[in-house]
Structure formats: structure tokens, C-alpha cells
Amino acid sequence: MQHTFTSCSPTKTQKALLCALSISILGSLFIYLAYFNLDIIWLNSIAGLLSLYLLLQSNAKVWFWSGFFFGLFWFWWIGLSFIHYHMLWAIPFVVIAIALIYGGLFWFIAKTALILSQLVQKNKSVAPQRIPSLFTIHYSLFTLSIKALGLLMLSYIHPFTFDWFKPELMFVESYFGVAKWQFGIILLTLVMVITTRKPLFLVLLVASYTSVKDAPPTLQDETLSLVTTYTPVEEKWNERKHPAQFKALFQAIQNAIDENRTAVVLPESVFPLFLNRNDALMSKLKNYATQINIVTGGLYWDGQTPRNTAYIFTKEGKVTVANKVLLVPFGESNPLPDLLSDWVNKVFYDDAVDYQASTDVVDYTLDKKRYRNAICFEATSEKLYEGRPKRMIALSNNGWFTPSIEPTLQRLLLQYYSIKYGTTIYHAVNMSPSYIIIQGRVNFL
């Protein structure tokens, strides 16, 4: 006989919605606590465990609505970018579409677990010797294991190349680690507790405990000056406002020189023009670079396609152009087939041309220290951490999505990668505070 779950497995849609809402609120709490600068590690730990505990033993309907609300609570801010295109009407459609995508992913996991479990039950009477007794005897253990495996693999599923949903991220500011094996231990523990109804198995969580969050705050690197700018999107692309904006940027560079810093880092595209085609600005930056290393965002034009770029000016007179490798889906490059992509660009983006991505990740050296280059979205993707870079300089423009939780979620993802790969991340940002992340610990500037 099948094992029937009694916790969080309602049959009525109204109850399923309430249950799913509870699961997603618990699993999203860490983002909103971080947004309000509330560092409550014990609460993040308990909320994450409860969210997974309730989700694992829920039915497919609850899984669908849980995924729907996760997509809503984590990514509602994506629709805000349409404000800058004067398309307020599109925001609810975009938000609902995103929520439905994640609802579908969650439903698929739960439905797959159910179908496979039913196959096991069906074959049990026909050829029990061919099926592992552990799973045929404990039907619920098999079902839960498939669901847990689905959650473990979710971070590898990237709708339209967007890879910001990682279930283990809810433990980035908790007592537990965020490595896959640590998240696997958490899921295994919850599966055993649910199956046996014995809380004693919670002792397994000790294996997933991490002391990283208990470490004292690390010292800031005083050699780098990270510049924070607060230039709204509409002003950023207004050429009449560029002289005042550029004057402030050069003043920030001069301030870094006066403070005896070895390098100054400016945010993404603070020079919102094809910098390589502007001899006056290039000459001025090279002149300042005789006194200090400069890393700044700008655009690049090779005569055919535009690129989002980081320009690195060194005191030795060298200029490195590091083009973006991973483009923001729909924001910089349309991931749809060409015919549909052309239509979307024409209707939603004033027939704008997609940016072109570079094929190679760029590392550069400043004062004998090697840094991995990353521009905004790139810094939150696994590809940029290949080779486990010791240091990374990231440039971002969060003006498209502020005010919202987007800068907070971005920071939590950078903490996740800093812990996972041991990378120290220097992050210069427009429209939200800049910071340094060392071993997952954040130092705001």
C-alpha cells in the first residue's frame, strides 16, 4: 500500500495555495531579511529547513504553486526594466510568465517522482527481485529521493540561460554550507526524518555545518578604491548630462590618487558610449593611469557589433579591453530563435541590435595581483569561476531594477560563489552600494 503523506498534502486548491505560499515564504525569507540588513543566521537556517521539509512531502499541485511563488518572490523585479521602455502594461505579463516557468519546473519534478514511484509499485509484484528492496519496501523513501534529487539538480536548469535560481542559496547566510554535497546532506537528512518519523536523523545536519559565517569580519583591501555611482538609467543615456557625470568620475579617480590607492574601479558602463572611439576620453584616462590603475565600464565598437566592456588602464601604459562573455538574456542578447528574436527586439526594444558576447574569459594583473574580469550578470554565473580565480573585479549597473531586491539577490549569489570557490570579489556598482566579499563575508564600503 502506498504511504500517504498527511503534512502539507491538501487535496483542495485553496489549501494547496496556502501550503505552497508558506513553503515559498520560508524559502524566500533569507532574501528579504538580507534586504533589510537583518543578519539572523538561526532564522535563515530554520526557515530553509522547514521550507524543504514541507515541500518534499507535498503533492504535485503544491509543488507547482510552490515553484510559482518562488519565481514570484525571487524574480518579480525582472519586470521593472520595462518601466524604462515606457511599457508598464508588460510588467504583470512578464512576472506571471516567469512564475509559471518555475511552477512548471517544480511540477515536473514532483510528477516525475510520482510516475517513477508508480512504476516501482507496478513492477514490484511482477519482478520484485529486480528492484532494490529498500525502495520497494519503502515507497515513500523512493518518492522522496526522486524529489530530493530534483531539487539537487534544479540549480543546473537555466531557463533562457538565466541561472539565478539555486535552492541551496537559501543557506548562504545560515549555519549550513552551500556546496552541493552539503545541500545533499540536508536533503538526505530531511528524507530520512520524513520517512522514519524519527527526528534523531537531524544529527546528520552536523555534517553540513559550516563555520564560515562564524568567522570575524575580514579587513578591507585598502589598495583598491571601489567607486559607487547613483546615476538613474534615464540620466545615464542622456548625452546632455554626460559632461557632469564624467567630471564626477574623474574626480573619483583623483580622490583615489589622493588616498594613495593603487587602483580605482568604476561601475559597469559608466561611460555609456563607445569609449574606444572617443579619443579625448581615452587620452584623459591614459593620463590618469600614469598615477593609478583604472578599471572602468564602457561600450566597445569594432565596426560591426556593440559590446559591453571593461577597460583596464595600467600604470605601465597598457590598455586591456575585456568584453563581456555572458550576456543578460533579453536585456543584452535575445536567446530566442532568430525570427522570434527579431520580432521581440522590434516590438519591445525599439529594434535595437543585440550585444555581442566574447568567447574568452579575461584575467588581468594589477600590481602583481591577478584578477578575473566580470561584468554584472557574468559574476553570478558558474562559467566565470572556472579555474577557481583567487580574485575577481566585478562591475555592475543595477539601475534597471532599483529599488528592488535585485541588488540583494545578486550579492547573495556572489557570497555563494565566494564561499564555493574561495574567490575574493571586489564589486563596484551603480545605484546600490559597492562592497568586497571575502570567504562569503561582505564588507560594505
N, C-alpha and C positions, 0 to 999 in steps of 0.2 A: 504494500500500500504506500502511496506517495505521502511524504511528510508534508504537512500543511503548516505554513507559517502563520502565526497569529499576530505578529508585531508588524505594523505598517504594511499590511497587505489587504487594503479595503477593496470591496467589490463595487462600490458606488463611485461615480466620477467625482462627486463633491468631496468625498473623503480622500480619494486618490490625490486630488489637487491640494488638499490641506496637508497631507503627508509629504507630498513632493515639495511643497513650499517650505515645510520645516527642514527637510533634508538639504535643500539648496541654500536656505538662510544659514544653517550651521556650516555648510561647506564654503560659504562666501564671506563669513563673518571676519576672517582674518584680513581681507582686503579693506573693509570699511573701518576696522579698528586701526589699521595702519594709516588710512587716510586721515583719521582724526588724531594721529600720533599717539595712539594708546598701545603701549607695549605690554600686553597681558599674555605672557607666554603660556601660562597654565590654561587660560580660557581658549586660546587657539588650539592647544593640544586636545582638550576635551571636546570642543566643538567639531574638530576634524574627525576624531574617532567616532563620535555619535552620528555624524553625517554618513560615514561609510557603513557603520553598523546597521543603521536603519535602511540604507539603500540596498545593501547586499541581500537582505531578506524580504525585499519588496517585489511585487509582480511587475510585468512588462508595462502596464499602464502607468504605474508610479514612476518607473524608470523613464518613460517618455517625458512625463511632466517635470521630473527632476532635471533631466537634460535641458528641457525648455527653459526652466527658471535659472539654471546655471548659466546658460547662454545669455539670458536677460541680465542677470545680476553682474556677470563678469564683463559683458561686452556691449551694454546699452550705449556706451559713449561713442561707438563707431558711427552712429547716425549723426552725431553732432557736426561732422565735417560738411554735411550738406547745407548747414547754415551759411557757410561761406560761399556756396554756389547759389544762394537765394532759392533753395528748394526745400523749404520746411515741410512740404507735403510728403516728401520721400522718407523722412525720418522714421515714422512708425512702420512703414513697409520694410525698411532695412532692418530695423530692430527685430521685428517679428520673424523675418526670414532667417536671421542669424539664430534666433532662439529655436526655430523649427529644425534647423540643421543639427544642432546639438541634441535636440529632443529625438531626432531620428537616429543619431549615433547611439544614444543610450538605449533606445527601444531595440535596436538591432542586437546589442549585447545581451539584453535580457531575453529576447525572443530566441536567439541562438542557444542560450543556456537551456531554455525550456525545451526546444526541439531536440537537442542532443540528449537531454535527460529522458525524454520520452522514448527516444530510440534505444537507450540503455535499458529502460524498463521493458520495452517490447522484446528485445533480444535476450533479456535475462532468462525467460522461460524456454527459449529455443536453444541457446548455446551458452549457458552460464559459465562454462569452463573457459570461454574465450574472453570473458570480461573480467577485469580486475575486481576481486571480491570486495575490496574497500569501497568501490563506488557503487556496485550493485546492491550491497547491503545497506549502505548509507546514501540513499537517493539524494537527500538534501545536500550532502557533502559534495557530490558531483556537480549539482546545480550551482552551489555557491562558488565552487572552484572555477567554473567557467566564467561566472560573473566577475570574480576577482581577477582572473586572467585578462578579461576585457578591460577592466579599469587600469590594470598594469600596462596595457598596450595603448590606451587612449592617447597618451602623450605623443605617440608616433603617427597619429592620424591628423592630417593637416588640411582642413577644408580650404580650397583655393590657396594653398601654400601658407595659410595663416596658422602659426604654431604656438599660440599663446595659452591654449588650454592644456594644463598639466595637472591632473588630480593631486599629485604629490606636492604641488605648490602650496596647498593649504597648511603644510607643516614647515614652511620655510622659516617661520618665526614661532616655533614650538619647541618642545623637548625632544622631538624626533628628527631624524635625518631625512634628507630628500633624495638620496641616492636610490636607484631602482631596487637594489637588494634590501634597503631599509624599508621602502614602501611595500615591498613584497612581504616582509616580515609582519608589518602592520596588518596587511590584508589576510595573511595566513592566521594570525592571532585571532582576528575577528571571525574568520570562517570557523575556527575550532571552537570559539566561545558560543557562536550561534548553533553549531551542530550538536555540541555536547551539553549546552546549557550550563557549563561549568566556568565561572569567572576565573578559576585558577589559571587558565591558559593565558590570562593577561600578563603573567610573569614573562612571557615571551617578548613583550614590548621592550624589555630591558635591552635586548639585542639591537633595537633600533634607536636607542637613546644616543643623543649627541651632546657633547659638551661645548660645541662651538658657540651656542647662544649664551653660555655662562661666562665666556671669556670677557675680560675687561675691555672697554673701548680702546681701539687702537689709535696710535698717534697719526695725525695727518702728515702727508708728504709735503713739506714746506718748499720743495723745489719747483713744484708746478703751481701755476695760478689758473684756476678754473673760473671762467667768466660766465655769469648768469645774465641773460638779457630778458627783457619783458616787452617784446615787440609783437603786437597782435598781427594776425595774418593779413588783414586788410591794409595795415600800415606797412607791413614788410614788403609788399609788392607794389607799393605806391612810390614811383620814382621821384616824386617831388619831396618825399620825406627821406630819401637816401642820404643826402648830404649830412643831415643832423644825426642819422643813425651811424654812418661811417665815422663821423667825428667822435662819437661816443666810444666806438670800438677802438679807434686809435688811442683814445685817452686811456682805455682799459689796458692796452698794451704798454703804454708809458707808465702807468701805475705799477704794473708788474715789474718793469725795469727798475723803477724807483725802490721797489721792495726787494731787489736783488734776487728775483726768481730766475731760474734757468730756462723756463718755458712758460708760455701762456697759451691757453686752449680756449677757443671761441666756439659757440654752438654751431649746429648744422645750418647751412645756407644763410649765414648772417650777411653774406654778400650775395644777395639774390639776383645775380647776373652772371654772365659768362666771364668769370674772372680772368681766365687765360686770354681773353680778347680785349681786356681793359689794361692797356699799358701803364696808365697813370697809377692805378691801384696796385698793380703788380710791382711797380717800381718802388712805391711807398712801403709796401710790405717787406720787400727785399732790404730796403734801407733800415727799417726797424729790426730786421732779423740779424743785422750785424751786432746787435746788443743782446738779443734774446731769441730763442727758438719759438716759432709761432706755428700753431696748428689751428686752422680755421676752416669752416664750411663755406662752400661756394658752388657755383654751377660750372660745368665744363662743356665746351662745344668743339667737336672735332671736324665740323663741316658737314656732318650728316645727321647725328643724333645727339640729343642733350643727355648729360649725365649729372647725377648728384655726387658731389665730390668733396674730399678733404684735401686741402693744400697744406703741405708741410714745408715751412721755410726754416732752414737751419743756419746757425751762426757761421758755418763753414761755406755758406753761399749756395748750398744745394737746395733745389726745389723738387719735392716729390708730389706727384698727383696720384691720389688714391681714390679711384672711382668706386662707387657703391656696388657691392656684389649681390646682395639680396634686396629686391625692390618690394615696396609695400603693395600687396595685392589691391588692385583697383585705384589706390592712391597714386602710385607711380607707374605701375605696369598692369595691364589688364590680363588676367590669367585665362580668360575665355577664348574659345576658338576665334580665328581672325574675323570672320563675318559678323559674329555676335559682338566681338570686341570693338569693331569699328562703329557699330550702331550705338553701343553703350558710351563710347568716347564722344560721339557726336551729340547724343541726347543729354548726357549728364555732365560732360566735361568740356563743352564748347569746342568740340572737335580737336582737342589737344593731342599732341603726339606723345606716345609713351616714352619714358626714360629708357635708357639702355643700360643693362647691368654689365659689370665687368666679370671676367671669368676667374680672376685670381685674387685671393685674399692678400692684403698688403701688410707687411711688417716694416717698421722703420726704427731708426736709432736716434735717440736724443741724449747727448752727454753719456754715451756708452751704455745706455739702458734701452732695451728693445721693447717696442710697443706694438700690439696688434691694433690695426685701424678698424673702427666700426662706426657706422653712421645710423643712428636711431634704431630702426627695426632690425637691422643686422645684429646688434648687440644682444638681442633676445632670441637668437637662433643658434642651434647646435653647431651649425657649419663653421661659425666664426671661432669656435673653441677647439677646432681640430689642432692637434699638436700641443694642447694644454698650454696656451700662452701664459707667461708669468704676469704680464701687464697688458692692459687694454686701455686705449683712449677712445671714448665714445662721444659722439656729437649728436644732439637731438634738438628737434623743434616740436614741442608739444602744443603749439598754438592752435592746431586744428581741433584739439579735443579738450581744451580747458575753458571753463572749470569742469572737471570731472575726475573720476578715479583712474583715468588712463595713466597719468604720471606715477601714481602709486603702484598700479599693477606692473608697469614697466620696471619700477625699482625692485619690486619683489622678485621679478624674473631675473634681474641682474644679480640679486642676492643669491638666488637659486644656482645660477651658473658660477658665481664666485665660490660658493661652497663646493659645488660639484667638481670644478676644475682647478681650484686654488688660484684663480686669477684675480689680481687686484685691478679694479675698474675705476678709471677716472672719467667722470661723466659731466660734460658741460652742456647746459640745457637752456633753451629759450622757453619762457612762460611757465617755468616751475624751477624750484631750487636745484642747484648743482650739488654734487656730492662725490665722495670717494667711498668705494666698498672694498674692504679688506677682510677676507675669510668670512664673507657674509655679513659683516658688521658695517653699518652705514655711518659715515661722518659727513653731516651736512655742513656746507660752507656758508 
